[in-house]
Amino acid sequence: MKTSTLKKWIAGITCCLIVAGCGSKEPETVIQEKAVEQIIERGLAQEGKTADVNINQDNDSLSITVKDEKDGQTTTTMNTTEDGMQMNIDGPDGTIKMQSGPQAKIPEAFPADVPLYPDIKLQMVVQNENQGFTLSGTLSDDVNTVAEFFKKSCVEQGWTEVMVMAQSSEMHMLNYKKEGRVLSIMLALANGEVGVNITTGQE
């Protein structure tokens, strides 16, 4: 899916949350849901997509399902709550699952030989069954301490160093490979915290 398409969905979600709010199914809420559905469908149509959008609100969450009626092969379901968001994209190339917010968790299928820094505060987790995993989060420790942890732990787990580079005292890029797989770790210091991005998958 194109990024611009996803932006339209997110805009629709935001609109629905602001205008309708999470609550009971009052008649005006149902009307507002249908209006937002039509806005998103028209936005998708401008990109050559024919889609069926359904918005369902209850006291805890809002969900949007988009199914491509042209080939019937791709379905996207998004659930948002006060604690974050979960999104699944099911298509011909496999399934992509995304979590964001404080309730994001490490998937059970995440490779055991990919080091994880203790007490990382996850912000986003993406699992692509054909391409691997991406984790994003923050840490309160010193960026150089974090970099040394990953350097040591990756080697201990059998990863071969491809490139290790410190662009500055505030940014590190670490790349490794192992048995046909790749591992990329990016660390960046911002606002007193270390941002961590870990991506791993097949070469």
C-alpha positions as CSV (number, residue, x, y, z in Angstrom):
1,M,0.0,0.0,0.0
2,K,1.2,3.5,-0.8
3,T,2.1,5.8,2.0
4,S,-0.3,8.4,0.7
5,T,-3.1,5.9,1.0
6,L,-2.3,5.1,4.6
7,K,-2.2,8.8,5.3
8,K,-5.8,9.1,4.1
9,W,-6.9,6.3,6.4
10,I,-5.1,7.9,9.3
11,A,-6.7,11.2,8.5
12,G,-10.1,9.5,8.4
13,I,-9.5,7.9,11.8
14,T,-8.5,11.2,13.3
15,C,-11.5,12.9,11.9
16,C,-13.8,10.2,13.2
17,L,-12.3,10.3,16.7
18,I,-12.5,14.1,16.9
19,V,-16.0,14.5,15.4
20,A,-17.7,11.4,16.8
21,G,-15.7,10.4,19.8
22,C,-15.7,7.0,21.4
23,G,-19.0,6.3,22.9
24,S,-22.5,4.8,22.4
25,K,-24.1,4.3,19.0
26,E,-26.2,7.5,18.9
27,P,-27.9,8.2,15.5
28,E,-25.6,11.1,14.8
29,T,-22.5,9.0,15.5
30,V,-23.6,6.4,12.9
31,I,-24.2,9.1,10.3
32,Q,-20.7,10.6,11.0
33,E,-19.1,7.1,10.7
34,K,-20.7,6.7,7.3
35,A,-19.6,10.1,6.2
36,V,-16.0,9.3,7.1
37,E,-16.2,5.9,5.3
38,Q,-17.2,7.8,2.1
39,I,-14.4,10.3,2.5
40,I,-11.8,7.5,2.7
41,E,-13.3,5.6,-0.1
42,R,-13.2,8.6,-2.4
43,G,-9.6,9.2,-1.4
44,L,-8.7,5.7,-2.4
45,A,-10.7,5.9,-5.6
46,Q,-8.4,8.9,-6.6
47,E,-5.5,6.4,-6.5
48,G,-7.3,3.9,-8.7
49,K,-8.5,1.8,-5.7
50,T,-12.1,0.5,-5.3
51,A,-12.5,-0.2,-1.6
52,D,-15.1,-1.0,1.0
53,V,-14.5,0.9,4.2
54,N,-16.3,0.0,7.4
55,I,-15.9,1.9,10.7
56,N,-17.1,0.5,13.9
57,Q,-16.9,2.3,17.2
58,D,-17.6,1.0,20.7
59,N,-16.5,2.2,24.1
60,D,-13.0,0.9,23.8
61,S,-11.8,1.0,20.2
62,L,-12.3,2.2,16.6
63,S,-11.6,-0.2,13.7
64,I,-11.3,0.4,10.0
65,T,-11.3,-2.4,7.5
66,V,-10.3,-1.7,3.9
67,K,-10.7,-4.4,1.3
68,D,-9.7,-4.0,-2.3
69,E,-12.8,-4.9,-4.3
70,K,-10.8,-4.9,-7.6
71,D,-9.0,-8.1,-6.8
72,G,-10.3,-9.0,-3.3
73,Q,-6.8,-9.9,-2.2
74,T,-5.9,-7.2,0.3
75,T,-7.6,-6.5,3.6
76,T,-6.4,-4.0,6.2
77,T,-7.8,-3.9,9.7
78,M,-6.8,-1.1,12.1
79,N,-7.8,-0.9,15.8
80,T,-7.1,2.1,17.9
81,T,-7.5,2.6,21.6
82,E,-6.1,5.0,24.2
83,D,-3.2,2.7,24.6
84,G,-2.1,2.6,20.9
85,M,-2.9,1.1,17.6
86,Q,-2.8,-2.4,15.9
87,M,-2.9,-2.9,12.2
88,N,-3.0,-6.0,10.0
89,I,-2.6,-6.1,6.3
90,D,-3.4,-9.4,4.6
91,G,-2.5,-9.7,0.9
92,P,-1.1,-11.9,-1.8
93,D,2.5,-11.2,-0.5
94,G,1.7,-12.3,3.0
95,T,0.6,-10.6,6.2
96,I,2.0,-7.5,7.8
97,K,1.2,-6.8,11.5
98,M,2.0,-3.5,13.2
99,Q,1.6,-2.4,16.8
100,S,2.3,1.1,18.2
101,G,2.0,2.7,21.6
102,P,2.7,1.5,25.2
103,Q,1.0,-1.8,24.7
104,A,3.3,-2.9,21.9
105,K,5.0,-6.2,22.6
106,I,7.8,-8.3,21.1
107,P,6.2,-11.0,18.8
108,E,6.7,-14.6,19.8
109,A,8.3,-15.3,16.4
110,F,11.0,-12.6,16.9
111,P,14.4,-14.3,16.4
112,A,16.0,-15.3,19.7
113,D,19.5,-14.4,18.4
114,V,18.7,-10.8,17.9
115,P,19.8,-8.9,21.0
116,L,17.3,-6.7,22.8
117,Y,18.5,-4.0,25.2
118,P,17.0,-4.3,28.7
119,D,14.1,-2.0,29.6
120,I,13.6,-0.7,26.1
121,K,10.3,1.3,25.8
122,L,8.8,0.0,22.6
123,Q,7.0,2.5,20.4
124,M,6.3,0.5,17.3
125,V,6.7,-3.2,16.2
126,V,6.2,-4.3,12.6
127,Q,6.1,-8.0,11.6
128,N,6.2,-8.9,8.0
129,E,6.0,-12.7,7.5
130,N,8.1,-12.5,4.3
131,Q,10.6,-9.8,5.2
132,G,11.2,-9.9,8.9
133,F,10.8,-7.5,11.8
134,T,11.3,-3.9,12.7
135,L,11.3,-2.6,16.3
136,S,11.4,1.1,17.3
137,G,11.8,2.3,20.9
138,T,13.6,4.5,23.3
139,L,16.2,4.1,26.1
140,S,17.4,6.4,28.9
141,D,21.0,5.1,28.9
142,D,24.0,6.7,27.3
143,V,24.1,6.2,23.6
144,N,27.7,4.9,23.7
145,T,26.8,2.4,26.4
146,V,23.9,1.2,24.2
147,A,26.1,0.9,21.1
148,E,28.7,-1.2,23.0
149,F,26.0,-3.5,24.3
150,F,24.8,-4.2,20.8
151,K,28.3,-4.6,19.4
152,K,29.2,-7.2,22.0
153,S,25.9,-9.0,22.1
154,C,25.6,-9.4,18.3
155,V,29.0,-11.0,18.1
156,E,28.1,-13.3,21.0
157,Q,25.0,-14.4,19.1
158,G,27.0,-15.4,16.1
159,W,26.4,-12.3,13.9
160,T,29.2,-11.2,11.6
161,E,30.0,-7.5,11.5
162,V,29.4,-5.9,8.1
163,M,29.6,-2.2,9.0
164,V,29.8,-0.3,12.3
165,M,29.8,3.4,12.0
166,A,29.5,6.4,14.4
167,Q,28.4,9.4,12.4
168,S,28.8,11.5,15.4
169,S,28.7,11.1,19.2
170,E,25.0,11.1,19.0
171,M,24.4,8.5,16.2
172,H,25.5,4.9,15.5
173,M,24.7,2.6,12.7
174,L,25.5,-1.2,13.1
175,N,25.0,-3.8,10.3
176,Y,25.5,-7.6,10.6
177,K,24.7,-10.8,8.7
178,K,24.2,-14.4,9.6
179,E,23.2,-17.5,7.6
180,G,21.4,-15.5,4.9
181,R,19.9,-13.0,7.3
182,V,20.7,-9.4,7.9
183,L,20.5,-7.2,11.0
184,S,20.5,-3.4,11.1
185,I,20.6,-1.3,14.3
186,M,20.4,2.5,14.3
187,L,20.8,4.5,17.5
188,A,20.2,8.3,17.7
189,L,20.3,10.6,20.7
190,A,17.4,13.1,20.8
191,N,15.8,15.0,23.6
192,G,17.8,13.2,26.2
193,E,16.8,9.7,25.1
194,V,18.3,7.2,22.7
195,G,16.1,6.2,19.8
196,V,16.6,2.6,18.8
197,N,15.5,1.1,15.4
198,I,16.2,-2.7,14.9
199,T,15.5,-4.3,11.5
200,T,16.1,-8.0,10.7
201,G,15.1,-10.3,7.9
202,Q,16.3,-12.3,4.9
203,E,19.1,-10.9,2.7
